[in-house]
Amino acid sequence: MPRLAAASLAGTSIEFYDFFVYGTAAALVLGPLFFPTFSPLAGTLAAFGTFAVGFVARPLGSVLFGHLGDRRGRRPVLVVSLLLTGASTVAVGCVPAYGTIGAAAPVLLLLLRFLQGL
């Protein structure tokens, strides 16, 4: 039971950190970087919209990973979900801004947020 509690704590901590950091970045910097053609208010709202995508993906992820966990085992699925979350977080940090790759930047950001929330 202590190992299960430690694994759950690790997963929850990583997930909380990812959502906390992204929420802070959405409020402060993502609007002007990824939505510069919008007004400041609309850019911030669009950045928070990408934040919301992570929460929309969560129920889908629970269905998908719950099914996989029943079929393949909980431990490997936990590892895969943590790796997916972590890799998506790193990838979000590597996405170039709108000024570099244009409209592909917000699309990549949206896709990575979906994977992060999944």
BELMOUR-V791982 format. One record per residue. N is the residue number from 1. RES is the residue in one letter. OMEGA is omega in radians with two decimals (NA if undefined). NEAR is the number of other ideal C-beta (glycine too) atoms within 12 Angstrom. D_LAST is the distance of its C-alpha to the last C-alpha in Angstrom with 2 decimals. Layout:
# BELMOUR-V791982
n = [N | N]
res = [RES | RES]
omega = [OMEGA | OMEGA]
near = [NEAR | NEAR]
d_last = [D_LAST | D_LAST]
This chain:
# BELMOUR-V791982
n = [1 | 2 | 3 | 4 | 5 | 6 | 7 | 8 | 9 | 10 | 11 | 12 | 13 | 14 | 15 | 16 | 17 | 18 | 19 | 20 | 21 | 22 | 23 | 24 | 25 | 26 | 27 | 28 | 29 | 30 | 31 | 32 | 33 | 34 | 35 | 36 | 37 | 38 | 39 | 40 | 41 | 42 | 43 | 44 | 45 | 46 | 47 | 48 | 49 | 50 | 51 | 52 | 53 | 54 | 55 | 56 | 57 | 58 | 59 | 60 | 61 | 62 | 63 | 64 | 65 | 66 | 67 | 68 | 69 | 70 | 71 | 72 | 73 | 74 | 75 | 76 | 77 | 78 | 79 | 80 | 81 | 82 | 83 | 84 | 85 | 86 | 87 | 88 | 89 | 90 | 91 | 92 | 93 | 94 | 95 | 96 | 97 | 98 | 99 | 100 | 101 | 102 | 103 | 104 | 105 | 106 | 107 | 108 | 109 | 110 | 111 | 112 | 113 | 114 | 115 | 116 | 117 | 118]
res = [M | P | R | L | A | A | A | S | L | A | G | T | S | I | E | F | Y | D | F | F | V | Y | G | T | A | A | A | L | V | L | G | P | L | F | F | P | T | F | S | P | L | A | G | T | L | A | A | F | G | T | F | A | V | G | F | V | A | R | P | L | G | S | V | L | F | G | H | L | G | D | R | R | G | R | R | P | V | L | V | V | S | L | L | L | T | G | A | S | T | V | A | V | G | C | V | P | A | Y | G | T | I | G | A | A | A | P | V | L | L | L | L | L | R | F | L | Q | G | L]
omega = [3.11 | 3.10 | 3.11 | 3.12 | 3.13 | 3.12 | 3.11 | 3.11 | 3.13 | -3.13 | -3.14 | 3.12 | 3.12 | -3.14 | 3.13 | -3.13 | 3.14 | -3.12 | 3.14 | -3.12 | -3.13 | 3.11 | 3.10 | 3.13 | 3.13 | -3.12 | -2.98 | -2.94 | -3.00 | 3.13 | 3.14 | -3.11 | -3.02 | -3.13 | -3.05 | 3.14 | 3.11 | 2.99 | 3.14 | 3.12 | -3.13 | 3.09 | 3.10 | 3.10 | 3.09 | 3.09 | 3.07 | 3.04 | 3.07 | 3.06 | -3.12 | 3.14 | 3.10 | 3.12 | 3.09 | -3.11 | -3.05 | 3.11 | 3.09 | 3.09 | 3.13 | 3.09 | -3.10 | -3.08 | 3.02 | 3.10 | 3.13 | 3.11 | 3.09 | -3.09 | -2.99 | -3.08 | -3.04 | -3.07 | 3.13 | -3.14 | 3.06 | 3.13 | 3.14 | -3.12 | 3.10 | 3.10 | 3.11 | 3.12 | -3.13 | 3.13 | 3.10 | 3.11 | 3.11 | -3.13 | 3.08 | 3.11 | -3.12 | -3.12 | 3.09 | -3.11 | -3.13 | -3.12 | -3.11 | -3.06 | 3.05 | -3.04 | 3.09 | -3.12 | 3.12 | 3.12 | 3.09 | 3.12 | 3.13 | 3.13 | -3.14 | 3.07 | 3.08 | 3.12 | 3.12 | 3.12 | -3.12 | NA]
near = [7 | 8 | 12 | 13 | 11 | 13 | 20 | 19 | 15 | 20 | 27 | 19 | 17 | 26 | 29 | 16 | 19 | 34 | 28 | 18 | 24 | 33 | 24 | 16 | 27 | 31 | 20 | 17 | 20 | 35 | 30 | 24 | 29 | 39 | 32 | 23 | 18 | 20 | 13 | 16 | 13 | 17 | 26 | 25 | 19 | 30 | 36 | 26 | 25 | 38 | 34 | 21 | 31 | 35 | 23 | 18 | 29 | 24 | 14 | 18 | 28 | 17 | 14 | 22 | 29 | 18 | 14 | 22 | 20 | 12 | 12 | 17 | 13 | 21 | 17 | 15 | 24 | 28 | 21 | 23 | 36 | 27 | 20 | 29 | 38 | 24 | 20 | 34 | 29 | 17 | 22 | 37 | 22 | 16 | 28 | 19 | 23 | 26 | 15 | 15 | 17 | 16 | 18 | 18 | 28 | 31 | 19 | 26 | 38 | 30 | 22 | 34 | 39 | 28 | 30 | 40 | 33 | 31]
d_last = [25.86 | 25.98 | 23.82 | 21.15 | 21.45 | 21.33 | 18.17 | 16.46 | 18.03 | 16.88 | 13.17 | 13.55 | 15.75 | 13.55 | 10.67 | 13.57 | 15.17 | 12.40 | 12.18 | 15.97 | 16.87 | 14.91 | 16.43 | 19.77 | 19.60 | 18.69 | 21.73 | 24.04 | 23.58 | 20.85 | 22.81 | 25.90 | 24.21 | 21.87 | 23.71 | 27.36 | 28.86 | 27.78 | 29.80 | 28.72 | 27.54 | 25.65 | 24.08 | 22.88 | 21.59 | 19.74 | 18.21 | 17.16 | 15.80 | 13.38 | 12.59 | 12.07 | 9.52 | 7.02 | 8.41 | 8.55 | 4.96 | 5.12 | 7.79 | 6.60 | 4.29 | 7.60 | 9.68 | 8.59 | 8.67 | 11.52 | 13.37 | 13.10 | 14.15 | 17.06 | 18.10 | 17.75 | 17.95 | 15.92 | 16.86 | 15.73 | 12.29 | 12.12 | 13.43 | 11.06 | 7.93 | 10.21 | 11.41 | 8.28 | 7.77 | 11.53 | 12.15 | 10.05 | 12.04 | 15.17 | 14.71 | 14.41 | 17.67 | 19.22 | 18.76 | 22.32 | 23.31 | 24.50 | 28.04 | 27.32 | 25.29 | 25.60 | 23.25 | 20.91 | 19.88 | 18.14 | 16.55 | 15.18 | 14.08 | 12.23 | 10.54 | 9.67 | 8.41 | 6.03 | 4.96 | 5.50 | 3.78 | 0.00]
